[in-house]
Amino acid sequence: MASQRETPSLLSAEHVLHSIAGDLSRRFTGVFAAETVDRYVFESYTALARTSKITSHLPSLTERFARDRLTALAQAKGAAPHDVPEVLLVCVQNAGRSQMAAALLDHHAAGRVHVRSAGSAPSDALHPRAVEVMHEIGIELASAFPKPLTDDVVRAADVVITMGCGDACPIYPGKRYEDWDLRDPADSTLKQAREVRDEIDARVRHLLTEILPASTTPH
């Protein structure tokens, strides 16, 4: 029955997805064949559609997700600039800890690090508690959305931080791996979620001191 529900949705979006693929093909001219871009766009749409409750946003999210995956793949192949450290943050649902860490790392790094996040079993939306405690410190998660973990973003990463997702993340030589044992804010009180946020903030700041030159790290 699930496939019967998904097929009309995919068919109705097919024209939009081909348009997205065309735009991305032009963006990645000389890097990927149009067929590769087309496949990535449709795979990305299908992956996001599995958990999304609001299909009206799927095309725009698909474009962002597919573009980032293609960029990661190009970086891994040496066909795109890789001039700042690439950090990937992974938790189970990509709805709390990894999204908070990504937002904090992006905030403190201020362009000196490129940040991605993903989930081994992504949720359909961010946890309200995570959004709330980040809003308290002036960091909005409004544009963030849960994304499935894909091989391309792991290959592009220099540093992979996992948070309670076990062995879901593939291991590649030459990368730095860390596991942060953090409470899930979805199962927390507001006070506990704030504590998780503050612990993530401290870990993010420390990480930056280790992956950036001393003269550029935040104080």
C-alpha positions in Angstrom: 0.0 0.0 0.0 2.8 2.4 0.8 4.1 2.3 -2.8 0.6 3.1 -4.1 0.5 6.2 -2.0 4.0 7.3 -3.0 3.7 6.7 -6.8 1.2 9.5 -7.5 3.2 11.9 -5.4 6.3 11.2 -7.4 4.5 11.3 -10.7 2.9 14.7 -9.9 6.3 16.1 -8.9 8.2 14.6 -11.9 8.1 17.8 -14.0 9.5 19.9 -11.1 12.2 17.3 -10.4 13.3 17.3 -14.0 13.5 21.1 -13.8 15.6 20.9 -10.7 17.8 18.3 -12.3 18.3 20.6 -15.3 19.3 23.5 -13.1 21.8 21.4 -11.2 23.2 19.8 -14.4 24.1 23.3 -15.5 25.6 24.1 -12.1 27.8 20.9 -12.3 28.6 21.1 -16.0 31.9 19.3 -16.6 31.7 17.5 -13.3 28.7 15.1 -13.6 26.7 13.8 -16.5 23.1 14.9 -16.7 22.0 11.3 -16.0 24.0 11.3 -12.7 22.4 14.6 -11.6 18.9 13.3 -12.6 19.4 10.1 -10.5 20.6 12.1 -7.5 17.6 14.4 -7.6 15.0 11.6 -7.8 16.8 9.5 -5.2 16.9 12.6 -2.9 13.2 13.2 -3.4 12.3 9.6 -2.6 14.5 9.6 0.5 12.9 12.8 1.9 9.4 11.7 0.9 9.7 8.6 3.1 9.5 10.8 6.3 8.0 14.1 5.2 4.5 15.0 6.3 4.3 18.2 4.3 4.8 17.4 0.6 4.4 21.0 -0.6 8.0 21.8 0.7 9.5 18.6 -0.8 10.7 20.1 -4.1 12.7 23.0 -2.5 14.1 20.6 0.1 15.0 18.1 -2.6 16.9 20.8 -4.5 18.9 21.7 -1.4 19.6 18.1 -0.4 20.6 16.9 -3.9 22.8 20.0 -4.4 24.6 19.4 -1.2 25.0 15.7 -2.0 26.4 16.5 -5.4 28.8 19.0 -3.9 30.0 16.5 -1.4 30.5 13.9 -4.2 32.4 16.4 -6.2 34.6 17.3 -3.2 35.3 13.6 -2.5 36.3 13.1 -6.2 38.6 16.2 -6.0 36.4 18.1 -8.6 35.3 20.8 -6.3 37.0 23.2 -3.9 37.8 21.8 -0.4 39.5 24.8 1.1 38.0 24.6 4.6 37.6 21.7 7.0 34.4 19.6 6.3 32.6 18.5 9.4 29.7 16.0 9.4 27.5 15.6 12.5 25.3 12.5 12.7 22.6 11.4 15.2 19.7 9.0 14.8 16.9 11.3 13.7 18.8 14.4 12.6 16.2 16.3 14.6 17.9 17.4 17.7 21.6 16.9 18.7 23.2 16.9 15.3 21.1 19.9 14.2 22.0 21.9 17.3 25.7 21.0 16.9 25.6 21.9 13.2 24.0 25.3 13.9 26.4 26.1 16.8 29.5 25.0 14.8 28.4 27.0 11.8 27.8 30.0 14.1 31.2 29.9 15.8 33.1 28.9 12.7 31.8 31.9 10.8 32.7 30.5 7.4 35.9 28.8 8.4 34.4 25.4 8.5 31.8 23.8 6.2 29.1 21.9 8.2 26.7 19.1 7.3 24.4 17.0 9.4 22.4 13.8 8.8 20.5 11.1 10.5 20.7 7.3 10.4 16.9 7.1 10.7 15.8 10.7 10.1 12.6 12.1 11.6 9.9 14.0 9.8 10.6 17.3 11.6 13.0 18.9 14.1 12.3 18.4 17.8 10.4 21.4 19.2 12.6 21.3 22.3 15.8 21.6 20.2 14.3 24.5 18.3 13.2 26.2 21.5 16.5 26.1 23.3 18.4 27.3 20.3 16.0 30.2 19.8 16.8 31.2 23.4 20.4 32.0 22.4 19.5 33.7 19.1 20.2 30.8 16.7 17.2 29.8 14.6 16.7 26.3 13.1 13.8 27.4 10.9 15.6 26.4 7.6 17.0 23.1 8.9 15.4 19.8 8.1 16.2 16.1 8.8 18.2 14.4 6.1 19.2 10.8 5.7 22.8 9.8 6.0 24.4 9.2 2.6 27.8 7.8 1.6 28.7 10.9 -0.4 28.6 13.3 2.6 30.7 10.8 4.7 33.3 10.6 1.9 33.5 14.4 1.7 34.0 14.9 5.4 37.3 15.5 7.2 35.7 15.1 10.6 32.7 12.9 11.4 31.0 13.4 14.8 28.4 10.7 15.8 25.9 11.1 18.6 24.2 7.8 19.6 23.8 6.3 16.1 25.9 3.3 16.7 27.7 1.7 13.7 25.4 3.4 11.1 28.2 5.6 9.8 30.6 4.0 7.4 34.3 4.2 8.3 36.8 5.5 5.8 40.6 5.8 6.3 42.1 9.3 6.7 39.1 10.8 8.5 38.8 11.9 12.1 35.9 10.1 13.9 34.5 11.1 17.3 31.5 9.9 19.3 29.8 12.4 21.6 27.7 10.8 24.3 24.8 13.2 24.6 21.3 13.0 26.0 18.6 13.3 23.3 16.7 16.6 23.8 13.5 14.9 22.6 13.5 12.9 25.9 14.5 15.8 28.1 12.9 18.5 30.2 13.5 22.1 29.1 16.3 22.4 31.7 17.9 19.2 30.5 17.7 20.4 26.9 19.5 23.6 27.8 22.2 21.6 29.5 22.6 19.4 26.3 22.8 22.6 24.2 25.5 24.1 26.5 27.5 20.8 26.5 27.3 20.7 22.7 28.4 24.4 22.6 31.5 23.6 24.7 32.4 20.5 22.6 32.0 22.6 19.4 34.2 25.3 20.6 36.9 22.7 21.7 36.6 21.0 18.3 37.3 24.3 16.5 40.5 24.8 18.6 41.7 21.5 17.2 40.8 21.8 13.5 41.4 25.5 12.9 44.7 27.5 13.2 45.1 29.0 16.7 44.9 32.5 15.4 41.4 32.0 14.0 39.6 30.0 16.8 36.8 31.7 18.8 37.4 32.9 22.4 
